[in-house]
């Protein structure tokens, strides 16, 4: 004779072991973000600041006003609750990068996963990735001709090692983003800078 508890366990076992994706936008325990995101800003000089100082500024920006404040063992902070990409970010991180004194570009990052969602050139014109609407309407972002995924930007992930990193490359990228004009800058150059 099969016990009722065993039958219930067999019925509910698939629910216990099947991974499910519950969109946080429908999670009653996590309040949805505001319709207008909170904006946190900082400025970083990539030409003169030591690497350690830049990393500290990035970390401080990410953790500034993170809610709820959650710490895991060893005092490692946890990011804000992550909503799926269809939900506008609750908070935007806008680090303004400065290179060689006069070249500036402002990046836009989601607070919950630090995804790069757009940028502004030195004239203050915002650009977002193709088929995305992560930036608030008030930014009046113009869409780029390519998406945010590796295949759209670099071709394939295996090609990423061909993209050098370092201070010189960062200064070059800030210069390209700072001067970006979709009518004058070729697509390959802006993709490499992004």
VOGU-3710 file (C-alpha; in Angstrom, 3 decimals, decimal comma):
1> xxxxxxxxxx> 0,000/0,000/0,000  1,351/3,397/-1,018  1,191/6,049/1,680  -0,394/9,434/0,829  2,818/11,254/1,760  4,747/9,186/-0,792  2,190/9,987/-3,504  2,428/13,713/-2,731  6,214/13,547/-2,830  6,136/11,794/-6,212
11> xxxxxxxxxx> 3,698/14,382/-7,564  5,712/17,362/-6,341  9,232/15,983/-6,918  9,488/17,442/-10,438  8,680/20,865/-9,013  11,458/20,512/-6,447  14,177/19,542/-8,903  13,115/21,337/-12,094  14,839/24,681/-12,472  12,379/27,487/-13,029
21> xxxxxxxxxx> 12,915/31,081/-13,933  10,617/33,331/-11,995  10,815/36,857/-13,256  11,448/39,170/-10,330  8,994/41,546/-11,928  6,295/39,126/-10,784  7,883/38,220/-7,451  5,669/39,515/-4,608  8,638/39,632/-2,219  10,726/42,008/-4,310
31> xxxxxxxxxx> 9,199/45,401/-5,044  9,450/46,487/-8,679  11,807/49,345/-9,479  10,615/52,891/-9,877  9,460/53,918/-13,327  12,232/56,530/-13,219  15,551/55,039/-12,111  17,732/56,496/-9,405  20,953/57,791/-10,942  24,350/57,578/-9,268
41> xxxxxxxxxx> 27,334/59,302/-10,888  31,081/59,432/-10,482  34,001/60,711/-12,552  37,153/58,740/-13,301  40,315/59,916/-15,036  41,565/56,836/-16,869  44,770/58,619/-17,966  46,160/59,528/-14,558  44,452/57,404/-11,888  46,243/54,274/-10,686
51> xxxxxxxxxx> 44,421/51,039/-11,542  43,715/50,301/-7,852  42,008/53,705/-7,438  39,843/53,143/-10,520  38,712/49,735/-9,225  37,894/51,252/-5,821  35,816/53,999/-7,483  33,942/51,400/-9,581  33,270/49,291/-6,471  32,129/52,301/-4,436
61> xxxxxxxxxx> 29,782/53,386/-7,241  28,285/49,911/-7,560  27,702/49,602/-3,817  26,424/53,145/-3,309  22,743/53,027/-2,350  22,429/49,294/-3,107  19,152/48,060/-1,631  18,605/45,825/0,115  22,027/45,810/1,721  22,979/42,152/1,849
71> xxxxxxxxxx> 26,329/40,763/2,908  27,431/37,176/2,539  30,191/35,613/4,654  33,519/37,434/4,690  31,834/40,809/4,134  31,257/40,355/0,404  28,422/42,656/-0,670  25,645/41,413/-2,915  24,246/43,406/-5,839  20,699/44,720/-5,958
81> xxxxxxxxxx> 17,946/42,225/-6,877  18,210/41,278/-10,534  15,197/41,797/-12,737  14,999/40,347/-16,201  16,094/42,644/-19,002  12,522/43,582/-19,923  12,209/45,543/-16,663  13,918/48,951/-16,659  16,736/49,194/-14,119  15,888/50,529/-10,661
91> xxxxxxxxxx> 19,150/52,440/-10,622  21,555/53,555/-13,313  25,269/53,857/-12,707  26,777/56,637/-14,803  30,561/56,725/-14,548  32,009/59,613/-16,546  35,358/58,564/-18,002  37,970/61,229/-18,732  41,042/60,660/-20,910  43,843/63,081/-21,718
101> xxxxxxxxxx> 42,057/65,922/-19,934  39,453/66,792/-22,569  37,988/63,532/-23,870  34,913/62,417/-21,912  32,359/59,657/-22,281  29,675/58,634/-19,824  28,746/54,968/-19,598  25,336/53,679/-18,476  25,265/50,461/-16,446  22,388/48,526/-14,842
111> xxxxxxxxxx> 22,835/48,329/-11,063  21,736/44,710/-10,650  24,207/43,044/-13,009  26,562/45,849/-14,115  25,549/45,327/-17,757  26,702/48,067/-20,122  23,516/49,464/-21,682  24,614/52,662/-23,404  26,887/55,695/-23,446  26,923/59,439/-23,999
121> xxxxxxxxxx> 29,511/61,270/-26,087  31,110/64,558/-24,953  28,164/66,487/-26,449  25,795/64,624/-24,119  24,069/62,615/-26,873  23,076/59,175/-25,557  23,312/55,953/-27,568  21,771/52,574/-26,754  22,196/49,161/-28,294  19,993/48,022/-31,168
131> xxxxxxxxxx> 16,550/46,721/-30,127  17,056/47,720/-26,468  15,259/50,324/-24,400  17,136/50,161/-21,098  17,752/53,899/-20,903  15,008/56,229/-19,653  13,034/58,050/-22,387  14,327/61,379/-21,046  17,826/60,408/-22,296  16,513/60,467/-25,898
141> xxxxxxxxxx> 19,008/57,746/-26,797  19,719/57,022/-30,431  20,046/53,323/-31,268  23,379/51,961/-32,416  23,418/49,744/-35,503  24,449/46,663/-33,494  23,275/44,704/-30,461  24,836/44,259/-27,046  25,886/40,599/-27,403  29,405/39,360/-28,196
151> xxxxxxxxxx> 28,371/38,119/-31,641  27,146/41,599/-32,623  30,163/43,439/-31,233  33,171/41,175/-31,704  31,923/38,509/-34,080  32,510/35,557/-31,786  33,662/35,049/-28,208  36,772/33,322/-29,502  37,782/36,660/-31,054  37,768/38,475/-27,695
161> xxxxxxxxxx> 41,473/37,770/-27,012  42,174/39,960/-30,063  40,781/42,922/-28,111  43,700/44,179/-26,006  43,053/45,713/-22,595  45,047/48,277/-20,650  45,423/51,990/-20,027  46,324/52,902/-23,626  43,368/50,965/-25,047  41,021/52,477/-22,437
171> xxxxxxxxxx> 42,168/56,003/-23,316  41,612/55,227/-27,001  38,099/53,854/-26,297  37,163/56,948/-24,261  38,394/59,151/-27,147  36,281/57,208/-29,677  33,160/57,260/-27,482  33,730/60,943/-26,659  33,864/61,939/-30,323  31,300/59,419/-31,571
181> xxxxxxxxxx> 29,136/60,687/-34,404  27,138/58,010/-36,248  27,549/59,984/-39,477  31,369/60,076/-39,260  32,554/57,150/-37,088  32,709/53,805/-38,854  30,927/50,856/-37,246  34,059/48,725/-36,759  35,723/51,499/-34,735  32,771/52,088/-32,403
191> xxxx> 32,322/48,338/-31,894  35,962/48,008/-30,892  35,648/50,958/-28,486  32,525/49,501/-26,894
//
